[in-house]
Amino acid sequence: MLEGEQHIVVINDDGSEGEHKVRPAGTYVMSPGGEAHMEYGGPEGATVFFSLFAGDGPVFETLDKDMNILDASTVAEMAALASLAAR
């Protein structure tokens, strides 16, 4: 966390909200991934540095309320979007 606060709400297997974590500026976290969650900035926003590794698989999955995968994003897709946005 570079600035502000990052709020993370863990989503349980049944789709209900679980633990709510608050990460203040200066926090460093490393995790294996795979935990369904929602993230948002605090009252003053958040500047977050992400370093992700997913090989050839998805980096992010978008889920519905029943935990079904609606969409999956890969590094290649995100790089292509960033390239288009830079034009």
C-alpha positions as a printed NumPy array, in Angstrom:
array([[  0.   ,   0.   ,   0.   ],
       [  1.519,   3.268,  -1.094],
       [ -1.112,   5.78 ,   0.074],
       [ -4.515,   5.729,   1.761],
       [ -6.251,   2.527,   2.788],
       [ -7.13 ,  -0.649,   0.936],
       [-10.251,  -2.448,   2.135],
       [-10.638,  -6.151,   1.396],
       [-13.833,  -8.093,   2.053],
       [-13.408, -11.868,   1.86 ],
       [-16.241, -13.627,   0.035],
       [-17.17 , -16.985,   1.55 ],
       [-17.851, -20.074,  -0.581],
       [-21.607, -19.482,  -0.24 ],
       [-21.234, -15.918,  -1.599],
       [-21.736, -14.205,   1.775],
       [-19.331, -11.562,   3.041],
       [-16.712, -12.717,   5.515],
       [-13.749, -11.011,   7.145],
       [-13.157,  -7.302,   6.393],
       [ -9.467,  -6.368,   6.326],
       [ -8.073,  -2.829,   6.241],
       [ -4.537,  -2.301,   4.969],
       [ -3.025,   1.117,   5.743],
       [ -0.232,   2.774,   3.764],
       [  3.069,   0.947,   4.212],
       [  1.466,  -2.504,   4.34 ],
       [  3.083,  -5.248,   2.248],
       [  1.193,  -8.485,   1.644],
       [  2.132, -11.605,  -0.268],
       [ -0.44 , -14.336,  -0.816],
       [ -0.865, -17.419,  -3.003],
       [ -4.14 , -16.108,  -4.441],
       [ -7.295, -18.081,  -4.975],
       [ -9.335, -16.279,  -2.293],
       [-12.534, -14.67 ,  -3.596],
       [-12.695, -11.078,  -2.349],
       [-13.748,  -7.508,  -3.124],
       [-11.372,  -4.557,  -2.832],
       [-11.963,  -0.834,  -2.532],
       [-10.188,   2.307,  -1.348],
       [-10.694,   4.03 ,   1.983],
       [-12.268,   7.472,   2.574],
       [ -9.233,   9.224,   1.039],
       [ -8.82 ,   6.642,  -1.737],
       [ -5.9  ,   4.279,  -2.215],
       [ -2.748,   3.983,  -4.279],
       [ -1.858,   0.301,  -4.485],
       [  1.103,  -1.409,  -6.159],
       [  0.261,  -4.875,  -7.46 ],
       [  2.81 ,  -7.418,  -8.636],
       [  1.005, -10.468,  -9.958],
       [  2.085, -13.746, -11.51 ],
       [ -0.344, -16.06 , -13.221],
       [  1.706, -17.82 , -15.918],
       [ -0.6  , -18.405, -18.862],
       [ -3.735, -18.578, -16.699],
       [ -6.175, -15.9  , -15.583],
       [ -5.038, -13.124, -13.251],
       [ -8.544, -12.064, -12.246],
       [-11.93 , -13.757, -12.39 ],
       [-15.216, -11.885, -12.21 ],
       [-17.824, -13.829, -10.227],
       [-21.58 , -13.515,  -9.859],
       [-23.407, -13.754,  -6.509],
       [-23.503, -17.558,  -6.811],
       [-19.698, -17.694,  -7.301],
       [-19.97 , -18.633, -10.986],
       [-17.164, -17.27 , -13.187],
       [-18.543, -14.609, -15.532],
       [-15.215, -13.543, -17.04 ],
       [-11.494, -14.177, -16.65 ],
       [ -8.695, -11.735, -17.486],
       [ -5.183, -12.767, -18.515],
       [ -1.949, -10.768, -18.44 ],
       [ -1.922, -10.707, -22.256],
       [ -5.448,  -9.22 , -22.365],
       [ -4.577,  -6.586, -19.758],
       [ -1.381,  -5.63 , -21.668],
       [ -3.36 ,  -5.296, -24.908],
       [ -5.888,  -3.01 , -23.202],
       [ -3.1  ,  -0.89 , -21.709],
       [ -1.519,  -0.592, -25.167],
       [ -4.825,   0.589, -26.669],
       [ -5.35 ,   3.096, -23.859],
       [ -1.864,   4.574, -24.415],
       [ -2.703,   5.542, -28.012]])
